[in-house]
Amino acid sequence: MNQLRRQLVNAVERIKTLELDLEPEGRITAAFDAMERHIDEKFAAIDKRFDRLAHQFNRLQAKIEVVLEAITGLGDLPEDESLSKNAPNYLTNALRFGILR
């Protein structure tokens, strides 16, 4: 009988410990809150780096377009003009700038 009583008291103590750990102000909740803050900080840093990378990519793409327009003269064409009609000009520019050899 005493052994059962000790086991029951022990079980009650374990349940109380679990309740304290799981309650809103308990250790487990605090640990999850700390992990959540850490993860949020990491995601914010990743978002910032991604935005910077996208900005750099857009700048690079714009520079490439300027260079290609200067080499090929594509920027000077009206939208409806066909590429095949002006192909000799593009080839001449490409050869002149050393793109084709």
N, CA, C and O atoms as a printed pandas DataFrame, in Angstrom:
     atom_number atom_name residue_name chain_id  residue_number  x_coord  y_coord  z_coord
0              1         N          MET        A               1    0.819   -1.193    0.000
1              2        CA          MET        A               1    0.000    0.000    0.000
2              3         C          MET        A               1    0.862    1.257    0.000
3              4         O          MET        A               1    0.572    2.204   -0.730
4              5         N          ASN        A               2    1.902    1.274    0.798
5              6        CA          ASN        A               2    2.805    2.424    0.845
6              7         C          ASN        A               2    3.485    2.649   -0.510
7              8         O          ASN        A               2    3.692    3.782   -0.943
8              9         N          GLN        A               3    3.824    1.536   -1.162
9             10        CA          GLN        A               3    4.474    1.645   -2.465
10            11         C          GLN        A               3    3.521    2.297   -3.477
11            12         O          GLN        A               3    3.939    3.139   -4.272
12            13         N          LEU        A               4    2.266    1.912   -3.445
13            14        CA          LEU        A               4    1.281    2.517   -4.346
14            15         C          LEU        A               4    1.091    4.002   -4.045
15            16         O          LEU        A               4    0.949    4.826   -4.949
16            17         N          ARG        A               5    1.093    4.313   -2.773
17            18        CA          ARG        A               5    0.948    5.710   -2.372
18            19         C          ARG        A               5    2.137    6.535   -2.871
19            20         O          ARG        A               5    1.952    7.644   -3.371
20            21         N          ARG        A               6    3.367    5.996   -2.736
21            22        CA          ARG        A               6    4.564    6.703   -3.225
22            23         C          ARG        A               6    4.507    6.874   -4.744
23            24         O          ARG        A               6    4.856    7.933   -5.266
24            25         N          GLN        A               7    4.067    5.833   -5.447
25            26        CA          GLN        A               7    3.965    5.918   -6.904
26            27         C          GLN        A               7    2.930    6.964   -7.320
27            28         O          GLN        A               7    3.123    7.696   -8.290
28            29         N          LEU        A               8    1.831    7.020   -6.568
29            30        CA          LEU        A               8    0.803    8.006   -6.864
30            31         C          LEU        A               8    1.320    9.421   -6.604
31            32         O          LEU        A               8    1.090   10.322   -7.410
32            33         N          VAL        A               9    2.009    9.616   -5.499
33            34        CA          VAL        A               9    2.587   10.930   -5.188
34            35         C          VAL        A               9    3.609   11.304   -6.257
35            36         O          VAL        A               9    3.654   12.450   -6.705
36            37         N          ASN        A              10    4.428   10.338   -6.664
37            38        CA          ASN        A              10    5.430   10.570   -7.702
38            39         C          ASN        A              10    4.759   10.954   -9.029
39            40         O          ASN        A              10    5.215   11.868   -9.716
40            41         N          ALA        A              11    3.684   10.258   -9.379
41            42        CA          ALA        A              11    2.962   10.559  -10.614
42            43         C          ALA        A              11    2.346   11.954  -10.558
43            44         O          ALA        A              11    2.375   12.695  -11.541
44            45         N          VAL        A              12    1.790   12.305   -9.400
45            46        CA          VAL        A              12    1.203   13.640   -9.238
46            47         C          VAL        A              12    2.283   14.710   -9.392
47            48         O          VAL        A              12    2.047   15.738  -10.027
48            49         N          GLU        A              13    3.449   14.481   -8.824
49            50        CA          GLU        A              13    4.554   15.445   -8.946
50            51         C          GLU        A              13    4.991   15.596  -10.404
51            52         O          GLU        A              13    5.261   16.706  -10.862
52            53         N          ARG        A              14    5.058   14.485  -11.125
53            54        CA          ARG        A              14    5.435   14.546  -12.545
54            55         C          ARG        A              14    4.394   15.314  -13.354
55            56         O          ARG        A              14    4.738   16.097  -14.239
56            57         N          ILE        A              15    3.139   15.088  -13.049
57            58        CA          ILE        A              15    2.067   15.813  -13.749
58            59         C          ILE        A              15    2.169   17.306  -13.465
59            60         O          ILE        A              15    2.009   18.120  -14.374
60            61         N          LYS        A              16    2.434   17.673  -12.217
61            62        CA          LYS        A              16    2.591   19.091  -11.876
62            63         C          LYS        A              16    3.772   19.698  -12.628
63            64         O          LYS        A              16    3.692   20.822  -13.124
64            65         N          THR        A              17    4.866   18.944  -12.707
65            66        CA          THR        A              17    6.043   19.426  -13.441
66            67         C          THR        A              17    5.703   19.649  -14.912
67            68         O          THR        A              17    6.077   20.666  -15.495
68            69         N          LEU        A              18    4.992   18.692  -15.505
69            70        CA          LEU        A              18    4.583   18.842  -16.906
70            71         C          LEU        A              18    3.652   20.037  -17.088
71            72         O          LEU        A              18    3.784   20.786  -18.057
72            73         N          GLU        A              19    2.725   20.217  -16.174
73            74        CA          GLU        A              19    1.812   21.357  -16.269
74            75         C          GLU        A              19    2.571   22.669  -16.198
75            76         O          GLU        A              19    2.262   23.607  -16.933
76            77         N          LEU        A              20    3.560   22.743  -15.321
77            78        CA          LEU        A              20    4.362   23.961  -15.223
78            79         C          LEU        A              20    5.167   24.203  -16.499
79            80         O          LEU        A              20    5.320   25.339  -16.948
80            81         N          ASP        A              21    5.679   23.111  -17.073
81            82        CA          ASP        A              21    6.471   23.245  -18.300
82            83         C          ASP        A              21    5.611   23.649  -19.492
83            84         O          ASP        A              21    6.077   24.358  -20.384
84            85         N          LEU        A              22    4.369   23.204  -19.509
85            86        CA          LEU        A              22    3.509   23.438  -20.666
86            87         C          LEU        A              22    2.637   24.681  -20.552
87            88         O          LEU        A              22    2.077   25.124  -21.555
88            89         N          GLU        A              23    2.509   25.237  -19.397
89            90        CA          GLU        A              23    1.652   26.408  -19.249
90            91         C          GLU        A              23    2.243   27.587  -20.026
91            92         O          GLU        A              23    3.421   27.553  -20.381
92            93         N          PRO        A              24    1.454   28.625  -20.297
93            94        CA          PRO        A              24    1.912   29.734  -21.138
94            95         C          PRO        A              24    3.219   30.383  -20.674
95            96         O          PRO        A              24    3.959   30.919  -21.498
96            97         N          GLU        A              25    3.505   30.348  -19.420
97            98        CA          GLU        A              25    4.739   30.950  -18.914
98            99         C          GLU        A              25    5.806   29.904  -18.597
99           100         O          GLU        A              25    6.811   30.221  -17.960
100          101         N          GLY        A              26    5.601   28.676  -19.030
101          102        CA          GLY        A              26    6.523   27.595  -18.691
102          103         C          GLY        A              26    7.779   27.572  -19.545
103          104         O          GLY        A              26    7.940   28.374  -20.465
104          105         N          ARG        A              27    8.676   26.627  -19.220
105          106        CA          ARG        A              27    9.973   26.532  -19.897
106          107         C          ARG        A              27    9.834   26.164  -21.364
107          108         O          ARG        A              27   10.539   26.721  -22.205
108          109         N          ILE        A              28    8.940   25.237  -21.690
109          110        CA          ILE        A              28    8.794   24.797  -23.076
110          111         C          ILE        A              28    8.261   25.942  -23.930
111          112         O          ILE        A              28    8.743   26.169  -25.040
112          113         N          THR        A              29    7.280   26.653  -23.420
113          114        CA          THR        A              29    6.746   27.799  -24.155
114          115         C          THR        A              29    7.824   28.850  -24.359
115          116         O          THR        A              29    7.937   29.424  -25.443
116          117         N          ALA        A              30    8.611   29.104  -23.333
117          118        CA          ALA        A              30    9.692   30.086  -23.447
118          119         C          ALA        A              30   10.720   29.646  -24.484
119          120         O          ALA        A              30   11.231   30.467  -25.245
120          121         N          ALA        A              31   11.019   28.359  -24.512
121          122        CA          ALA        A              31   11.980   27.851  -25.494
122          123         C          ALA        A              31   11.439   28.004  -26.912
123          124         O          ALA        A              31   12.174   28.398  -27.818
124          125         N          PHE        A              32   10.165   27.698  -27.108
125          126        CA          PHE        A              32    9.566   27.871  -28.440
126          127         C          PHE        A              32    9.526   29.344  -28.844
127          128         O          PHE        A              32    9.742   29.675  -30.010
128          129         N          ASP        A              33    9.253   30.217  -27.892
129          130        CA          ASP        A              33    9.254   31.653  -28.194
130          131         C          ASP        A              33   10.640   32.119  -28.629
131          132         O          ASP        A              33   10.773   32.899  -29.572
132          133         N          ALA        A              34   11.668   31.638  -27.937
133          134        CA          ALA        A              34   13.039   32.006  -28.306
134          135         C          ALA        A              34   13.388   31.484  -29.697
135          136         O          ALA        A              34   14.006   32.191  -30.493
136          137         N          MET        A              35   12.993   30.249  -29.985
137          138        CA          MET        A              35   13.255   29.682  -31.315
138          139         C          MET        A              35   12.510   30.467  -32.391
139          140         O          MET        A              35   13.051   30.712  -33.469
140          141         N          GLU        A              36   11.285   30.856  -32.104
141          142        CA          GLU        A              36   10.487   31.608  -33.078
142          143         C          GLU        A              36   11.133   32.965  -33.380
143          144         O          GLU        A              36   11.189   33.383  -34.536
144          145         N          ARG        A              37   11.617   33.645  -32.345
145          146        CA          ARG        A              37   12.297   34.929  -32.555
146          147         C          ARG        A              37   13.541   34.741  -33.411
147          148         O          ARG        A              37   13.799   35.526  -34.324
148          149         N          HIS        A              38   14.306   33.703  -33.115
149          150        CA          HIS        A              38   15.530   33.422  -33.866
150          151         C          HIS        A              38   15.210   33.134  -35.335
151          152         O          HIS        A              38   15.884   33.645  -36.230
152          153         N          ILE        A              39   14.197   32.327  -35.580
153          154        CA          ILE        A              39   13.807   31.988  -36.957
154          155         C          ILE        A              39   13.304   33.232  -37.685
155          156         O          ILE        A              39   13.627   33.435  -38.855
156          157         N          ASP        A              40   12.519   34.063  -37.007
157          158        CA          ASP        A              40   12.027   35.297  -37.628
158          159         C          ASP        A              40   13.183   36.211  -38.026
159          160         O          ASP        A              40   13.152   36.822  -39.094
160          161         N          GLU        A              41   14.204   36.307  -37.170
161          162        CA          GLU        A              41   15.378   37.125  -37.490
162          163         C          GLU        A              41   16.104   36.583  -38.714
163          164         O          GLU        A              41   16.533   37.348  -39.579
164          165         N          LYS        A              42   16.238   35.270  -38.784
165          166        CA          LYS        A              42   16.924   34.654  -39.932
166          167         C          LYS        A              42   16.137   34.888  -41.219
167          168         O          LYS        A              42   16.725   35.206  -42.253
168          169         N          PHE        A              43   14.817   34.735  -41.165
169          170        CA          PHE        A              43   13.996   34.979  -42.356
170          171         C          PHE        A              43   14.086   36.438  -42.793
171          172         O          PHE        A              43   14.127   36.725  -43.989
172          173         N          ALA        A              44   14.116   37.355  -41.837
173          174        CA          ALA        A              44   14.245   38.776  -42.186
174          175         C          ALA        A              44   15.580   39.036  -42.882
175          176         O          ALA        A              44   15.637   39.789  -43.855
176          177         N          ALA        A              45   16.648   38.417  -42.388
177          178        CA          ALA        A              45   17.961   38.580  -43.021
178          179         C          ALA        A              45   17.969   37.979  -44.423
179          180         O          ALA        A              45   18.543   38.558  -45.345
180          181         N          ILE        A              46   17.340   36.831  -44.582
181          182        CA          ILE        A              46   17.266   36.191  -45.903
182          183         C          ILE        A              46   16.459   37.064  -46.860
183          184         O          ILE        A              46   16.853   37.241  -48.013
184          185         N          ASP        A              47   15.338   37.609  -46.398
185          186        CA          ASP        A              47   14.527   38.488  -47.249
186          187         C          ASP        A              47   15.321   39.718  -47.682
187          188         O          ASP        A              47   15.245   40.140  -48.836
188          189         N          LYS        A              48   16.080   40.286  -46.751
189          190        CA          LYS        A              48   16.889   41.467  -47.073
190          191         C          LYS        A              48   17.944   41.120  -48.122
191          192         O          LYS        A              48   18.149   41.879  -49.069
192          193         N          ARG        A              49   18.607   39.991  -47.962
193          194        CA          ARG        A              49   19.614   39.575  -48.940
194          195         C          ARG        A              49   18.984   39.271  -50.291
195          196         O          ARG        A              49   19.557   39.603  -51.329
196          197         N          PHE        A              50   17.815   38.647  -50.292
197          198        CA          PHE        A              50   17.133   38.344  -51.547
198          199         C          PHE        A              50   16.749   39.631  -52.272
199          200         O          PHE        A              50   16.914   39.732  -53.488
200          201         N          ASP        A              51   16.238   40.612  -51.532
201          202        CA          ASP        A              51   15.880   41.893  -52.149
202          203         C          ASP        A              51   17.105   42.568  -52.757
203          204         O          ASP        A              51   17.037   43.120  -53.855
204          205         N          ARG        A              52   18.216   42.521  -52.043
205          206        CA          ARG        A              52   19.452   43.124  -52.564
206          207         C          ARG        A              52   19.921   42.383  -53.813
207          208         O          ARG        A              52   20.344   43.013  -54.782
208          209         N          LEU        A              53   19.850   41.065  -53.799
209          210        CA          LEU        A              53   20.248   40.268  -54.956
210          211         C          LEU        A              53   19.353   40.567  -56.155
211          212         O          LEU        A              53   19.844   40.684  -57.277
212          213         N          ALA        A              54   18.052   40.691  -55.931
213          214        CA          ALA        A              54   17.126   41.017  -57.016
214          215         C          ALA        A              54   17.442   42.395  -57.594
215          216         O          ALA        A              54   17.393   42.590  -58.808
216          217         N          HIS        A              55   17.767   43.352  -56.718
217          218        CA          HIS        A              55   18.131   44.694  -57.175
218          219         C          HIS        A              55   19.403   44.652  -58.018
219          220         O          HIS        A              55   19.467   45.280  -59.075
220          221         N          GLN        A              56   20.406   43.924  -57.561
221          222        CA          GLN        A              56   21.653   43.808  -58.317
222          223         C          GLN        A              56   21.417   43.115  -59.653
223          224         O          GLN        A              56   22.002   43.506  -60.664
224          225         N          PHE        A              57   20.570   42.096  -59.670
225          226        CA          PHE        A              57   20.255   41.399  -60.913
226          227         C          PHE        A              57   19.576   42.343  -61.903
227          228         O          PHE        A              57   19.903   42.338  -63.089
228          229         N          ASN        A              58   18.634   43.150  -61.420
229          230        CA          ASN        A              58   17.947   44.102  -62.294
230          231         C          ASN        A              58   18.910   45.132  -62.867
231          232         O          ASN        A              58   18.802   45.497  -64.038
232          233         N          ARG        A              59   19.848   45.602  -62.055
233          234        CA          ARG        A              59   20.850   46.552  -62.552
234          235         C          ARG        A              59   21.723   45.909  -63.614
235          236         O          ARG        A              59   22.005   46.519  -64.645
236          237         N          LEU        A              60   22.152   44.679  -63.367
237          238        CA          LEU        A              60   22.986   43.967  -64.332
238          239         C          LEU        A              60   22.225   43.727  -65.631
239          240         O          LEU        A              60   22.775   43.895  -66.720
240          241         N          GLN        A              61   20.977   43.340  -65.514
241          242        CA          GLN        A              61   20.160   43.104  -66.704
242          243         C          GLN        A              61   19.998   44.389  -67.516
243          244         O          GLN        A              61   20.050   44.350  -68.746
244          245         N          ALA        A              62   19.806   45.515  -66.852
245          246        CA          ALA        A              62   19.677   46.792  -67.555
246          247         C          ALA        A              62   20.972   47.145  -68.281
247          248         O          ALA        A              62   20.942   47.630  -69.412
248          249         N          LYS        A              63   22.107   46.901  -67.630
249          250        CA          LYS        A              63   23.396   47.183  -68.273
250          251         C          LYS        A              63   23.599   46.299  -69.494
251          252         O          LYS        A              63   24.082   46.764  -70.527
252          253         N          ILE        A              64   23.236   45.037  -69.381
253          254        CA          ILE        A              64   23.373   44.114  -70.516
254          255         C          ILE        A              64   22.486   44.569  -71.672
255          256         O          ILE        A              64   22.901   44.515  -72.829
256          257         N          GLU        A              65   21.281   45.013  -71.369
257          258        CA          GLU        A              65   20.389   45.498  -72.423
258          259         C          GLU        A              65   20.976   46.712  -73.127
259          260         O          GLU        A              65   20.883   46.825  -74.349
260          261         N          VAL        A              66   21.582   47.623  -72.366
261          262        CA          VAL        A              66   22.199   48.804  -72.972
262          263         C          VAL        A              66   23.333   48.393  -73.895
263          264         O          VAL        A              66   23.453   48.911  -75.005
264          265         N          VAL        A              67   24.166   47.462  -73.442
265          266        CA          VAL        A              67   25.284   46.996  -74.266
266          267         C          VAL        A              67   24.769   46.318  -75.528
267          268         O          VAL        A              67   25.266   46.589  -76.621
268          269         N          LEU        A              68   23.782   45.443  -75.391
269          270        CA          LEU        A              68   23.232   44.756  -76.562
270          271         C          LEU        A              68   22.589   45.729  -77.543
271          272         O          LEU        A              68   22.721   45.566  -78.756
272          273         N          GLU        A              69   21.901   46.728  -77.030
273          274        CA          GLU        A              69   21.308   47.728  -77.919
274          275         C          GLU        A              69   22.386   48.501  -78.656
275          276         O          GLU        A              69   22.237   48.807  -79.839
276          277         N          ALA        A              70   23.472   48.818  -77.963
277          278        CA          ALA        A              70   24.562   49.548  -78.612
278          279         C          ALA        A              70   25.228   48.701  -79.685
279          280         O          ALA        A              70   25.605   49.215  -80.738
280          281         N          ILE        A              71   25.374   47.420  -79.429
281          282        CA          ILE        A              71   26.050   46.535  -80.382
282          283         C          ILE        A              71   25.154   46.212  -81.570
283          284         O          ILE        A              71   25.598   46.270  -82.717
284          285         N          THR        A              72   23.915   45.877  -81.309
285          286        CA          THR        A              72   23.041   45.380  -82.371
286          287         C          THR        A              72   22.158   46.446  -82.987
287          288         O          THR        A              72   21.674   46.262  -84.104
288          289         N          GLY        A              73   21.935   47.538  -82.307
289          290        CA          GLY        A              73   21.030   48.553  -82.804
290          291         C          GLY        A              73   19.571   48.180  -82.643
291          292         O          GLY        A              73   18.705   48.819  -83.241
292          293         N          LEU        A              74   19.276   47.164  -81.853
293          294        CA          LEU        A              74   17.890   46.720  -81.672
294          295         C          LEU        A              74   17.022   47.778  -81.007
295          296         O          LEU        A              74   15.820   47.840  -81.268
296          297         N          GLY        A              75   17.598   48.594  -80.168
297          298        CA          GLY        A              75   16.816   49.607  -79.469
298          299         C          GLY        A              75   16.311   50.698  -80.389
299          300         O          GLY        A              75   15.364   51.405  -80.045
300          301         N          ASP        A              76   16.932   50.852  -81.566
301          302        CA          ASP        A              76   16.540   51.894  -82.501
302          303         C          ASP        A              76   15.406   51.468  -83.416
303          304         O          ASP        A              76   14.858   52.299  -84.141
304          305         N          LEU        A              77   15.044   50.198  -83.398
305          306        CA          LEU        A              77   14.033   49.688  -84.318
306          307         C          LEU        A              77   12.631   49.919  -83.791
307          308         O          LEU        A              77   12.391   49.825  -82.588
308          309         N          PRO        A              78   11.699   50.223  -84.694
309          310        CA          PRO        A              78   10.298   50.214  -84.271
310          311         C          PRO        A              78    9.891   48.788  -83.930
311          312         O          PRO        A              78   10.513   47.836  -84.401
312          313         N          GLU        A              79    8.869   48.636  -83.131
313          314        CA          GLU        A              79    8.451   47.315  -82.666
314          315         C          GLU        A              79    8.016   46.397  -83.799
315          316         O          GLU        A              79    8.203   45.185  -83.697
316          317         N          ASP        A              80    7.438   46.934  -84.883
317          318        CA          ASP        A              80    6.894   46.073  -85.923
318          319         C          ASP        A              80    7.910   45.682  -86.996
319          320         O          ASP        A              80    7.593   44.858  -87.854
320          321         N          GLU        A              81    9.111   46.243  -86.974
321          322        CA          GLU        A              81   10.111   45.870  -87.974
322          323         C          GLU        A              81   10.636   44.478  -87.690
323          324         O          GLU        A              81   10.870   44.116  -86.537
324          325         N          SER        A              82   10.820   43.704  -88.735
325          326        CA          SER        A              82   11.263   42.325  -88.529
326          327         C          SER        A              82   12.773   42.263  -88.413
327          328         O          SER        A              82   13.488   43.109  -88.951
328          329         N          LEU        A              83   13.241   41.265  -87.713
329          330        CA          LEU        A              83   14.673   41.067  -87.514
330          331         C          LEU        A              83   15.345   40.659  -88.819
331          332         O          LEU        A              83   16.476   41.069  -89.081
332          333         N          SER        A              84   14.674   39.863  -89.638
333          334        CA          SER        A              84   15.298   39.358  -90.862
334          335         C          SER        A              84   15.584   40.484  -91.849
335          336         O          SER        A              84   16.559   40.413  -92.597
336          337         N          LYS        A              85   14.760   41.507  -91.860
337          338        CA          LYS        A              85   14.957   42.631  -92.773
338          339         C          LYS        A              85   16.227   43.407  -92.428
339          340         O          LYS        A              85   16.884   43.963  -93.308
340          341         N          ASN        A              86   16.565   43.439  -91.141
341          342        CA          ASN        A              86   17.727   44.202  -90.693
342          343         C          ASN        A              86   18.900   43.308  -90.313
343          344         O          ASN        A              86   19.864   43.774  -89.706
344          345         N          ALA        A              87   18.829   42.059  -90.657
345          346        CA          ALA        A              87   19.889   41.126  -90.285
346          347         C          ALA        A              87   21.262   41.571  -90.761
347          348         O          ALA        A              87   22.219   41.438  -89.999
348          349         N          PRO        A              88   21.420   42.095  -91.980
349          350        CA          PRO        A              88   22.767   42.519  -92.394
350          351         C          PRO        A              88   23.358   43.572  -91.465
351          352         O          PRO        A              88   24.557   43.540  -91.191
352          353         N          ASN        A              89   22.542   44.507  -90.973
353          354        CA          ASN        A              89   23.050   45.528  -90.048
354          355         C          ASN        A              89   23.519   44.898  -88.741
355          356         O          ASN        A              89   24.556   45.289  -88.206
356          357         N          TYR        A              90   22.774   43.933  -88.225
357          358        CA          TYR        A              90   23.144   43.281  -86.975
358          359         C          TYR        A              90   24.434   42.494  -87.145
359          360         O          TYR        A              90   25.301   42.509  -86.272
360          361         N          LEU        A              91   24.552   41.807  -88.276
361          362        CA          LEU        A              91   25.774   41.035  -88.526
362          363         C          LEU        A              91   26.968   41.958  -88.677
363          364         O          LEU        A              91   28.051   41.655  -88.176
364          365         N          THR        A              92   26.788   43.074  -89.355
365          366        CA          THR        A              92   27.883   44.034  -89.515
366          367         C          THR        A              92   28.331   44.553  -88.153
367          368         O          THR        A              92   29.528   44.614  -87.871
368          369         N          ASN        A              93   27.374   44.924  -87.313
369          370        CA          ASN        A              93   27.719   45.410  -85.971
370          371         C          ASN        A              93   28.390   44.320  -85.147
371          372         O          ASN        A              93   29.362   44.584  -84.439
372          373         N          ALA        A              94   27.877   43.100  -85.234
373          374        CA          ALA        A              94   28.458   41.999  -84.466
374          375         C          ALA        A              94   29.889   41.730  -84.905
375          376         O          ALA        A              94   30.759   41.490  -84.068
376          377         N          LEU        A              95   30.138   41.769  -86.202
377          378        CA          LEU        A              95   31.507   41.569  -86.695
378          379         C          LEU        A              95   32.399   42.735  -86.290
379          380         O          LEU        A              95   33.555   42.536  -85.916
380          381         N          ARG        A              96   31.866   43.943  -86.364
381          382        CA          ARG        A              96   32.646   45.134  -86.027
382          383         C          ARG        A              96   33.073   45.130  -84.560
383          384         O          ARG        A              96   34.187   45.538  -84.234
384          385         N          PHE        A              97   32.198   44.676  -83.690
385          386        CA          PHE        A              97   32.510   44.666  -82.265
386          387         C          PHE        A              97   33.162   43.365  -81.809
387          388         O          PHE        A              97   33.409   43.186  -80.616
388          389         N          GLY        A              98   33.440   42.467  -82.727
389          390        CA          GLY        A              98   34.160   41.245  -82.392
390          391         C          GLY        A              98   33.320   40.165  -81.755
391          392         O          GLY        A              98   33.866   39.241  -81.152
392          393         N          ILE        A              99   32.004   40.252  -81.869
393          394        CA          ILE        A              99   31.151   39.215  -81.292
394          395         C          ILE        A              99   31.201   37.971  -82.152
395          396         O          ILE        A              99   31.285   36.856  -81.637
396          397         N          LEU        A             100   31.148   38.159  -83.459
397          398        CA          LEU        A             100   31.271   37.040  -84.403
398          399         C          LEU        A             100   32.628   37.133  -85.076
399          400         O          LEU        A             100   33.084   38.223  -85.418
400          401         N          ARG        A             101   33.255   36.021  -85.261
401          402        CA          ARG        A             101   34.555   35.998  -85.960
402          403         C          ARG        A             101   34.560   34.907  -86.968
403          404         O          ARG        A             101   35.556   34.714  -87.665
